């Protein structure tokens, strides 16, 4: 398995669309990053009605 497959699979593990409240959804998009030290970090998007949510790539 190459690193792109590994990153994809790690992101896929946390991607799970869910409704937090009538105004907030999370998990529609997931991302994984690889650090120079070899650590993998994942995150999911948080969408809010006020558009002040967070992108999956920005988590951590």
Backbone as numpy.savetxt, mean C-alpha at the origin, in Angstrom:
# Nx Ny Nz CAx CAy CAz Cx Cy Cz
12.60 -16.59 -8.24 11.73 -15.41 -8.24 12.64 -14.17 -8.24
12.38 -13.25 -9.15 13.18 -12.04 -9.15 12.60 -11.01 -8.18
13.31 -9.92 -7.96 12.91 -8.94 -6.96 11.57 -8.29 -7.29
11.27 -8.10 -8.58 10.00 -7.47 -8.95 8.83 -8.37 -8.56
8.98 -9.66 -8.76 7.94 -10.60 -8.34 7.78 -10.57 -6.82
8.89 -10.51 -6.11 8.85 -10.49 -4.64 8.14 -9.22 -4.15
8.48 -8.06 -4.72 7.83 -6.82 -4.33 6.34 -6.85 -4.65
6.00 -7.35 -5.82 4.59 -7.47 -6.21 3.82 -8.35 -5.22
4.39 -9.49 -4.89 3.72 -10.42 -3.98 3.58 -9.84 -2.57
4.58 -9.10 -2.12 4.49 -8.47 -0.79 3.39 -7.40 -0.77
3.29 -6.61 -1.83 2.23 -5.61 -1.91 0.86 -6.27 -1.99
0.79 -7.34 -2.74 -0.48 -8.05 -2.89 -1.00 -8.59 -1.55
-0.09 -8.96 -0.66 -0.49 -9.48 0.66 -1.27 -8.46 1.49
-0.96 -7.17 1.33 -1.62 -6.14 2.14 -2.76 -5.44 1.42
-2.86 -5.65 0.10 -3.94 -5.01 -0.65 -5.25 -5.71 -0.31
-6.17 -4.96 0.26 -7.45 -5.49 0.68 -8.40 -4.31 0.85
-9.17 -4.03 -0.19 -10.07 -2.88 -0.13 -11.03 -3.04 1.03
-11.12 -2.00 1.86 -12.03 -2.03 2.99 -12.56 -0.63 3.27
-13.76 -0.59 3.81 -14.38 0.67 4.20 -14.15 0.88 5.69
-13.52 1.99 6.01 -13.24 2.33 7.40 -14.43 3.08 8.00
-15.01 3.97 7.22 -16.19 4.73 7.62 -16.91 5.14 6.33
-18.06 5.79 6.43 -18.73 6.23 5.20 -17.88 7.22 4.37
-16.83 7.75 4.96 -16.02 8.77 4.30 -14.58 8.32 4.03
-14.22 7.11 4.45 -12.84 6.66 4.30 -12.79 5.22 3.81
-12.04 5.00 2.72 -11.75 3.66 2.20 -10.24 3.46 2.24
-9.82 2.23 2.38 -8.39 1.94 2.40 -8.11 0.65 1.66
-6.89 0.52 1.17 -6.44 -0.74 0.60 -6.76 -1.00 -0.85
-7.28 -0.03 -1.58 -7.56 -0.24 -2.99 -6.30 -0.35 -3.83
-5.22 0.26 -3.34 -3.92 0.23 -4.01 -2.88 -0.11 -2.95
-1.92 -0.94 -3.30 -0.83 -1.28 -2.40 0.50 -1.07 -3.11
1.55 -0.84 -2.34 2.88 -0.64 -2.90 3.91 -1.31 -2.00
5.03 -1.68 -2.57 6.16 -2.22 -1.82 7.43 -1.56 -2.31
8.33 -1.24 -1.38 9.61 -0.65 -1.75 10.75 -1.49 -1.16
11.87 -1.42 -1.81 13.07 -2.14 -1.38 14.13 -1.10 -1.01
14.69 -1.19 0.20 15.73 -0.26 0.62 17.10 -0.76 0.19
18.09 0.09 0.30 19.47 -0.28 -0.02 19.95 -1.41 0.88
19.41 -1.48 2.10 19.80 -2.54 3.04 19.07 -3.85 2.79
18.13 -3.85 1.82 17.41 -5.06 1.49 16.09 -5.24 2.22
15.68 -4.23 2.98 14.38 -4.31 3.67 13.26 -4.00 2.70
12.12 -4.66 2.87 10.93 -4.40 2.06 9.87 -3.82 2.98
9.33 -2.68 2.56 8.24 -2.03 3.30 7.04 -1.94 2.38
5.85 -2.13 2.96 4.62 -2.10 2.18 3.67 -1.05 2.76
2.74 -0.61 1.94 1.74 0.34 2.37 0.52 0.24 1.49
-0.59 0.81 1.95 -1.82 0.85 1.17 -2.33 2.28 1.11
-3.14 2.58 0.11 -3.72 3.91 -0.01 -4.84 4.08 1.02
-5.04 5.33 1.41 -6.16 5.68 2.28 -6.88 6.82 1.56
-8.10 6.55 1.11 -8.89 7.54 0.38 -9.93 8.15 1.31
-9.99 9.48 1.34 -10.96 10.17 2.18 -11.85 11.07 1.33
-13.01 11.39 1.86 -13.95 12.24 1.14 -13.39 13.65 0.96
-12.48 14.05 1.82 -11.92 15.41 1.73 -10.67 15.46 0.85
-10.31 14.37 0.23 -9.13 14.22 -0.63 -7.82 14.41 0.11
-7.83 14.30 1.43 -6.59 14.43 2.21 -6.05 13.06 2.61
-6.28 12.08 1.78 -5.82 10.72 2.06 -4.32 10.57 1.85
-3.88 9.33 1.80 -2.46 9.01 1.62 -2.30 8.02 0.49
-1.29 8.22 -0.31 -0.95 7.25 -1.36 -0.23 6.06 -0.74
-0.39 4.91 -1.36 0.27 3.69 -0.87 1.79 3.85 -0.85
2.34 4.55 -1.82 3.79 4.72 -1.92 4.35 5.59 -0.80
3.52 6.34 -0.15 3.98 7.29 0.85 3.99 6.69 2.26
3.38 5.56 2.46 3.29 4.95 3.79 4.65 4.58 4.32
4.77 4.54 5.59 5.91 4.06 6.37 6.36 5.13 7.30
